[in-house]
């Protein structure tokens, strides 16, 4: 009883602190992939928070084809550390070295969720008609454009209502349901 009483808050802290920073690193990777405006104040925040860790890593891991491989590897390493710590804390009877593999489905799920929430945010913002020059609006739009553009070609607005975000969100949820369980099975993830 005592172990669980202290363990649950510790697990929560590890998941929250690692999860927030991994999400920021993943967002930096995605913003660079989508060629977002890095002079945007939100982009500047993401850059300033991640640069101290990424700068030395970039000396070892160069980018490739417009991809920030250092950011992707940093997210993977941080996810590995998080899952390794959690495995030790909750007493998973498997080797902690398995965390290197466990991090792969965890990151894939994170990227899917980032896109899912970005599309949802874009839908909500479209209802309130915000200032198009708002930094958040432009970043969310830039991030979701690679998914929304093909969906808008498939489904034209009906009566002035754009149903393409629903198609994208259904696709992302299906991708999550069809991709993540087999990945977790392949790497024998306990999480």
MARDRENTI-699106 format. One record per residue (C-alpha): residue number from 0; residue in three letters; chain; x, y, z. Coordinates in steps of 0.001 Angstrom, whole numbers, plus 500000, padded with zeros to 6 digits. Layout:
BEGIN
<k = NUM r = ALA c = A X = X Y = Y Z = Z> $
...
//
This chain:
BEGIN
<k = 0 r = UNK c = A X = 500000 Y = 500000 Z = 500000> $
<k = 1 r = UNK c = A X = 502785 Y = 502451 Z = 500928> $
<k = 2 r = UNK c = A X = 504794 Y = 501674 Z = 497793> $
<k = 3 r = UNK c = A X = 501821 Y = 502364 Z = 495529> $
<k = 4 r = UNK c = A X = 501000 Y = 505547 Z = 497442> $
<k = 5 r = UNK c = A X = 504412 Y = 507043 Z = 496617> $
<k = 6 r = UNK c = A X = 504934 Y = 505227 Z = 493326> $
<k = 7 r = UNK c = A X = 501898 Y = 506642 Z = 491511> $
<k = 8 r = UNK c = A X = 502929 Y = 510302 Z = 492001> $
<k = 9 r = UNK c = A X = 506510 Y = 509481 Z = 490959> $
<k = 10 r = UNK c = A X = 505313 Y = 507715 Z = 487805> $
<k = 11 r = UNK c = A X = 503076 Y = 510702 Z = 487079> $
<k = 12 r = UNK c = A X = 506013 Y = 513118 Z = 487484> $
<k = 13 r = UNK c = A X = 508319 Y = 511083 Z = 485242> $
<k = 14 r = UNK c = A X = 505648 Y = 510725 Z = 482540> $
<k = 15 r = UNK c = A X = 504705 Y = 514407 Z = 482704> $
<k = 16 r = UNK c = A X = 508198 Y = 515899 Z = 482693> $
<k = 17 r = UNK c = A X = 509604 Y = 513582 Z = 480053> $
<k = 18 r = UNK c = A X = 506379 Y = 513649 Z = 478041> $
<k = 19 r = UNK c = A X = 506250 Y = 517437 Z = 477827> $
<k = 20 r = UNK c = A X = 509863 Y = 517778 Z = 476732> $
<k = 21 r = UNK c = A X = 509637 Y = 514892 Z = 474246> $
<k = 22 r = UNK c = A X = 506509 Y = 516517 Z = 472781> $
<k = 23 r = UNK c = A X = 508330 Y = 519836 Z = 472367> $
<k = 24 r = UNK c = A X = 511257 Y = 518083 Z = 470642> $
<k = 25 r = UNK c = A X = 508814 Y = 516191 Z = 468387> $
<k = 26 r = UNK c = A X = 507017 Y = 519439 Z = 467554> $
<k = 27 r = UNK c = A X = 510360 Y = 521010 Z = 466638> $
<k = 28 r = UNK c = A X = 511036 Y = 518092 Z = 464294> $
<k = 29 r = UNK c = A X = 507590 Y = 518448 Z = 462701> $
<k = 30 r = UNK c = A X = 507832 Y = 522233 Z = 462386> $
<k = 31 r = UNK c = A X = 511115 Y = 521853 Z = 460545> $
<k = 32 r = UNK c = A X = 509652 Y = 519114 Z = 458329> $
<k = 33 r = UNK c = A X = 506725 Y = 521351 Z = 457379> $
<k = 34 r = UNK c = A X = 509033 Y = 524365 Z = 456953> $
<k = 35 r = UNK c = A X = 507179 Y = 526432 Z = 459519> $
<k = 36 r = UNK c = A X = 508166 Y = 530033 Z = 460161> $
<k = 37 r = UNK c = A X = 510884 Y = 529903 Z = 462798> $
<k = 38 r = UNK c = A X = 510515 Y = 533636 Z = 463471> $
<k = 39 r = UNK c = A X = 507055 Y = 532900 Z = 464862> $
<k = 40 r = UNK c = A X = 507077 Y = 533505 Z = 468659> $
<k = 41 r = UNK c = A X = 505839 Y = 529976 Z = 469378> $
<k = 42 r = UNK c = A X = 508540 Y = 528522 Z = 467118> $
<k = 43 r = UNK c = A X = 511093 Y = 530663 Z = 468916> $
<k = 44 r = UNK c = A X = 509951 Y = 529209 Z = 472245> $
<k = 45 r = UNK c = A X = 510307 Y = 525664 Z = 470883> $
<k = 46 r = UNK c = A X = 513764 Y = 526452 Z = 469495> $
<k = 47 r = UNK c = A X = 514991 Y = 528063 Z = 472723> $
<k = 48 r = UNK c = A X = 513763 Y = 525199 Z = 474887> $
<k = 49 r = UNK c = A X = 515309 Y = 522483 Z = 472690> $
<k = 50 r = UNK c = A X = 518518 Y = 524115 Z = 471428> $
<k = 51 r = UNK c = A X = 520668 Y = 523555 Z = 474534> $
<k = 52 r = UNK c = A X = 520283 Y = 519790 Z = 474159> $
<k = 53 r = UNK c = A X = 520163 Y = 519665 Z = 470363> $
<k = 54 r = UNK c = A X = 523180 Y = 521877 Z = 469648> $
<k = 55 r = UNK c = A X = 525799 Y = 519346 Z = 470855> $
<k = 56 r = UNK c = A X = 523854 Y = 516452 Z = 469344> $
<k = 57 r = UNK c = A X = 523859 Y = 518135 Z = 465928> $
<k = 58 r = UNK c = A X = 527660 Y = 517960 Z = 465854> $
<k = 59 r = UNK c = A X = 527352 Y = 514178 Z = 465887> $
<k = 60 r = UNK c = A X = 524141 Y = 513744 Z = 463883> $
<k = 61 r = UNK c = A X = 523722 Y = 515890 Z = 460773> $
<k = 62 r = UNK c = A X = 520385 Y = 516538 Z = 459103> $
<k = 63 r = UNK c = A X = 519384 Y = 514592 Z = 456027> $
<k = 64 r = UNK c = A X = 517028 Y = 515648 Z = 453228> $
<k = 65 r = UNK c = A X = 515546 Y = 518518 Z = 455218> $
<k = 66 r = UNK c = A X = 514942 Y = 516302 Z = 458245> $
<k = 67 r = UNK c = A X = 516334 Y = 517251 Z = 461639> $
<k = 68 r = UNK c = A X = 517636 Y = 513800 Z = 462512> $
<k = 69 r = UNK c = A X = 519201 Y = 515089 Z = 465737> $
<k = 70 r = UNK c = A X = 515757 Y = 516137 Z = 467016> $
<k = 71 r = UNK c = A X = 514238 Y = 512799 Z = 466010> $
<k = 72 r = UNK c = A X = 517018 Y = 510832 Z = 467708> $
<k = 73 r = UNK c = A X = 516814 Y = 513060 Z = 470790> $
<k = 74 r = UNK c = A X = 513080 Y = 512352 Z = 471062> $
<k = 75 r = UNK c = A X = 513792 Y = 508620 Z = 470699> $
<k = 76 r = UNK c = A X = 516567 Y = 508690 Z = 473335> $
<k = 77 r = UNK c = A X = 514437 Y = 510677 Z = 475789> $
<k = 78 r = UNK c = A X = 511527 Y = 508291 Z = 475260> $
<k = 79 r = UNK c = A X = 513911 Y = 505377 Z = 475833> $
<k = 80 r = UNK c = A X = 515133 Y = 506911 Z = 479102> $
<k = 81 r = UNK c = A X = 511570 Y = 507627 Z = 480227> $
<k = 82 r = UNK c = A X = 510377 Y = 504093 Z = 479513> $
<k = 83 r = UNK c = A X = 513508 Y = 502600 Z = 481108> $
<k = 84 r = UNK c = A X = 512945 Y = 504618 Z = 484285> $
<k = 85 r = UNK c = A X = 509262 Y = 503661 Z = 484343> $
<k = 86 r = UNK c = A X = 510146 Y = 499985 Z = 483841> $
<k = 87 r = UNK c = A X = 512520 Y = 500111 Z = 486809> $
<k = 88 r = UNK c = A X = 510002 Y = 501990 Z = 488938> $
<k = 89 r = UNK c = A X = 507073 Y = 499656 Z = 488342> $
<k = 90 r = UNK c = A X = 509194 Y = 496509 Z = 488332> $
<k = 91 r = UNK c = A X = 508816 Y = 495283 Z = 484769> $
<k = 92 r = UNK c = A X = 510496 Y = 491882 Z = 484674> $
<k = 93 r = UNK c = A X = 512027 Y = 492466 Z = 481252> $
<k = 94 r = UNK c = A X = 515420 Y = 493920 Z = 480429> $
<k = 95 r = UNK c = A X = 515502 Y = 497696 Z = 480573> $
<k = 96 r = UNK c = A X = 517472 Y = 497554 Z = 477303> $
<k = 97 r = UNK c = A X = 514127 Y = 496758 Z = 475703> $
<k = 98 r = UNK c = A X = 513259 Y = 500420 Z = 476238> $
<k = 99 r = UNK c = A X = 515207 Y = 501229 Z = 473057> $
<k = 100 r = UNK c = A X = 512568 Y = 499301 Z = 471125> $
<k = 101 r = UNK c = A X = 509639 Y = 500319 Z = 473330> $
<k = 102 r = UNK c = A X = 510312 Y = 503947 Z = 472431> $
<k = 103 r = UNK c = A X = 509479 Y = 503364 Z = 468747> $
<k = 104 r = UNK c = A X = 505716 Y = 502760 Z = 469120> $
<k = 105 r = UNK c = A X = 505624 Y = 505402 Z = 471834> $
<k = 106 r = UNK c = A X = 507053 Y = 508009 Z = 469452> $
<k = 107 r = UNK c = A X = 504865 Y = 506893 Z = 466553> $
<k = 108 r = UNK c = A X = 501821 Y = 507324 Z = 468778> $
<k = 109 r = UNK c = A X = 503070 Y = 510750 Z = 469890> $
<k = 110 r = UNK c = A X = 503443 Y = 511967 Z = 466294> $
<k = 111 r = UNK c = A X = 499973 Y = 510709 Z = 465391> $
<k = 112 r = UNK c = A X = 498516 Y = 512430 Z = 468452> $
<k = 113 r = UNK c = A X = 500282 Y = 515712 Z = 467667> $
<k = 114 r = UNK c = A X = 498699 Y = 515722 Z = 464209> $
<k = 115 r = UNK c = A X = 495333 Y = 514672 Z = 465626> $
<k = 116 r = UNK c = A X = 495294 Y = 517493 Z = 468179> $
<k = 117 r = UNK c = A X = 496593 Y = 520001 Z = 465623> $
<k = 118 r = UNK c = A X = 493688 Y = 519181 Z = 463283> $
<k = 119 r = UNK c = A X = 491252 Y = 519392 Z = 466204> $
<k = 120 r = UNK c = A X = 492692 Y = 522783 Z = 467201> $
<k = 121 r = UNK c = A X = 492380 Y = 523973 Z = 463616> $
<k = 122 r = UNK c = A X = 488712 Y = 522919 Z = 463551> $
<k = 123 r = UNK c = A X = 487959 Y = 524737 Z = 466801> $
<k = 124 r = UNK c = A X = 489818 Y = 527827 Z = 465579> $
<k = 125 r = UNK c = A X = 487790 Y = 527814 Z = 462370> $
<k = 126 r = UNK c = A X = 484606 Y = 528135 Z = 464445> $
<k = 127 r = UNK c = A X = 485801 Y = 531242 Z = 466284> $
<k = 128 r = UNK c = A X = 487407 Y = 532867 Z = 463206> $
<k = 129 r = UNK c = A X = 490602 Y = 534111 Z = 464887> $
<k = 130 r = UNK c = A X = 493018 Y = 536691 Z = 463574> $
<k = 131 r = UNK c = A X = 494826 Y = 534978 Z = 460649> $
<k = 132 r = UNK c = A X = 498057 Y = 536672 Z = 461737> $
<k = 133 r = UNK c = A X = 497933 Y = 535046 Z = 465155> $
<k = 134 r = UNK c = A X = 501167 Y = 533022 Z = 465580> $
<k = 135 r = UNK c = A X = 499322 Y = 529911 Z = 466812> $
<k = 136 r = UNK c = A X = 496926 Y = 529936 Z = 463856> $
<k = 137 r = UNK c = A X = 499717 Y = 530101 Z = 461294> $
<k = 138 r = UNK c = A X = 501724 Y = 527323 Z = 462978> $
<k = 139 r = UNK c = A X = 498756 Y = 524969 Z = 463313> $
<k = 140 r = UNK c = A X = 497833 Y = 525642 Z = 459706> $
<k = 141 r = UNK c = A X = 501387 Y = 525001 Z = 458525> $
<k = 142 r = UNK c = A X = 501606 Y = 521810 Z = 460557> $
<k = 143 r = UNK c = A X = 498315 Y = 520363 Z = 459300> $
<k = 144 r = UNK c = A X = 498613 Y = 521464 Z = 455652> $
<k = 145 r = UNK c = A X = 500397 Y = 518283 Z = 454459> $
<k = 146 r = UNK c = A X = 497442 Y = 516225 Z = 455730> $
<k = 147 r = UNK c = A X = 494619 Y = 518631 Z = 454965> $
<k = 148 r = UNK c = A X = 495567 Y = 519476 Z = 451377> $
<k = 149 r = UNK c = A X = 494977 Y = 515940 Z = 449977> $
<k = 150 r = UNK c = A X = 491839 Y = 515531 Z = 452107> $
<k = 151 r = UNK c = A X = 490414 Y = 518796 Z = 450741> $
<k = 152 r = UNK c = A X = 490973 Y = 517515 Z = 447214> $
<k = 153 r = UNK c = A X = 489037 Y = 514351 Z = 448049> $
<k = 154 r = UNK c = A X = 486153 Y = 516017 Z = 449878> $
<k = 155 r = UNK c = A X = 485008 Y = 519420 Z = 448705> $
<k = 156 r = UNK c = A X = 483036 Y = 521628 Z = 451121> $
<k = 157 r = UNK c = A X = 479351 Y = 520718 Z = 451222> $
<k = 158 r = UNK c = A X = 477046 Y = 523669 Z = 451760> $
<k = 159 r = UNK c = A X = 479981 Y = 525730 Z = 453028> $
<k = 160 r = UNK c = A X = 481010 Y = 523102 Z = 455583> $
<k = 161 r = UNK c = A X = 484492 Y = 521605 Z = 455251> $
<k = 162 r = UNK c = A X = 484369 Y = 517905 Z = 456145> $
<k = 163 r = UNK c = A X = 488016 Y = 517222 Z = 455268> $
<k = 164 r = UNK c = A X = 489212 Y = 517580 Z = 458896> $
<k = 165 r = UNK c = A X = 486850 Y = 514747 Z = 459845> $
<k = 166 r = UNK c = A X = 488390 Y = 512556 Z = 457124> $
<k = 167 r = UNK c = A X = 491900 Y = 513357 Z = 458361> $
<k = 168 r = UNK c = A X = 490980 Y = 512706 Z = 461995> $
<k = 169 r = UNK c = A X = 489321 Y = 509381 Z = 461120> $
<k = 170 r = UNK c = A X = 492428 Y = 508450 Z = 459129> $
<k = 171 r = UNK c = A X = 494735 Y = 509343 Z = 462028> $
<k = 172 r = UNK c = A X = 492675 Y = 507370 Z = 464553> $
<k = 173 r = UNK c = A X = 492620 Y = 504364 Z = 462204> $
<k = 174 r = UNK c = A X = 496374 Y = 504672 Z = 461679> $
<k = 175 r = UNK c = A X = 496842 Y = 504702 Z = 465441> $
<k = 176 r = UNK c = A X = 494608 Y = 501645 Z = 465862> $
<k = 177 r = UNK c = A X = 496248 Y = 499670 Z = 463032> $
<k = 178 r = UNK c = A X = 499914 Y = 500666 Z = 463481> $
<k = 179 r = UNK c = A X = 500607 Y = 500990 Z = 467200> $
<k = 180 r = UNK c = A X = 499421 Y = 497564 Z = 468515> $
<k = 181 r = UNK c = A X = 501547 Y = 495575 Z = 466011> $
<k = 182 r = UNK c = A X = 504539 Y = 497821 Z = 466757> $
<k = 183 r = UNK c = A X = 504094 Y = 497267 Z = 470488> $
<k = 184 r = UNK c = A X = 503824 Y = 493521 Z = 469885> $
<k = 185 r = UNK c = A X = 506988 Y = 493507 Z = 467728> $
<k = 186 r = UNK c = A X = 509074 Y = 495227 Z = 470418> $
<k = 187 r = UNK c = A X = 507316 Y = 493404 Z = 473304> $
<k = 188 r = UNK c = A X = 506381 Y = 496680 Z = 474945> $
<k = 189 r = UNK c = A X = 504887 Y = 496396 Z = 478425> $
<k = 190 r = UNK c = A X = 503409 Y = 499887 Z = 478141> $
//
